[in-house]
Amino acid sequence: MQRKISLIILTDFCCWIPFILVALLHTLNIVDANQWYGLLCIIVLPINSVINPLLYESSIGNYMGKLARRTTAFQRTITSRLSTRSTPPTDGIEMSGRGQRMTEDIDKETNT
């Protein structure tokens, strides 16, 4: 894992350092970098965007596998609990108290 994080940092550094150096030289009025910005933004930075998912893929893959197994177990638990219910579910939402009174007030207003 430490090697993978080091590789991610190294690739980010290698892709961003040319842009940072050109911007610094341009800010210090050493170079006119207007022509370099387009090249760096169109070629170098997208390389970083392509490399990162490949580097993250295996570490995220392990996490996603565990998440998928937990989600499946949770779905099975819910399904088994719902199938063992003694009363069938109602079609609507049952309200009581203030929520029921508000619904009745709205119904009265719409009927008048």
N, C-alpha and C positions, 0 to 999 in steps of 0.2 A: 504494500500500500504506500509506503514511504517513497519507493522508487517511482510509482505512478504519479504521486503528487509532485515530486521533483521534476518529472518529465512534463507535466502540465505547466508548471511554472516556467521551465526552460523554453517550451514552445511559445508561450505567451510573451516571454521576454524577447525571444528572437523575432517574433512577428511585429511587436510594438516598438522596439528600440530604433529601427530605421525611421519610423514616423516621428518619434520623439526627437531624435537627433536632427532631422531635417527641420522640424518646427523650431527647435532651439537655435539652429544656425540662421534660420529666417528671422527669428525674433531679434537676434543680435546683429542683424543686417550684414551677415557674412556672405550669405547666398540668397539669391532670389529663388525661392522654393515653390513658386506657384505651379511650375510644370511637374514637380515631383509629387505634389499632393494627390493629384489624380491617379498617377501610377501606383502610389502606395495604397490608396483607398480602393482601387479596382483590383489590384493583384495581390498585394501582400496581406492585407487584413482579412480578405475572404479565405486565404489559406488557413489562418488561425481558426476561422469558423468551421472549416472542414475538418481540421485535425482534432479539435476539442471533443466532438461527439465520439470519435473513435477512441480517444483516451478515456473518456468517462464511461464508455459502454459496458465494460466488464464489471466495474465496481457498482454501477447502477443496476446491472443485470442481476447481481446477487440480491440486492435490496428488493427489486421488483418481483423476483421469484418468491421471496419470503412474504411480501405483501399479497401476492396472488394466492398463496396457500392460506394465509389468514383470512382473506376475503371469502374464499371458497368455504372454509370452515364456518365462518360467520353466517353465510347464506344457508348452509345446511342446518345450522342451529335454529335460525329463524323459521325456515321451512318446516322443520320438525315440530316446532312449538305451535306454528299456525295450524298444522294438520291435526294436532291433538286437541284443539280447542273444542269445548263442549257446545258452545253456541256459535252459530254462523255469524260472520261479520255483518254489520248493518250497512245499508246502502248509503246513508248520509252520515253527517257528523251529528252526534248527540250533544246538545248543549243544555246547560242548566244554569240557574241563577241569572246573573247580569247579562251574559251572552244571549240567553234565550229571550230575555226582556227586550234587548236591543233589536233582535231579529223580529220579534212581534211588533215593535214600534215601527220598524221599517216597512213591514208588511201592511200595517194600517195606513201608513202614509202613501204607499203606492196604490192602495185600493181606493183612496178618496180622490 
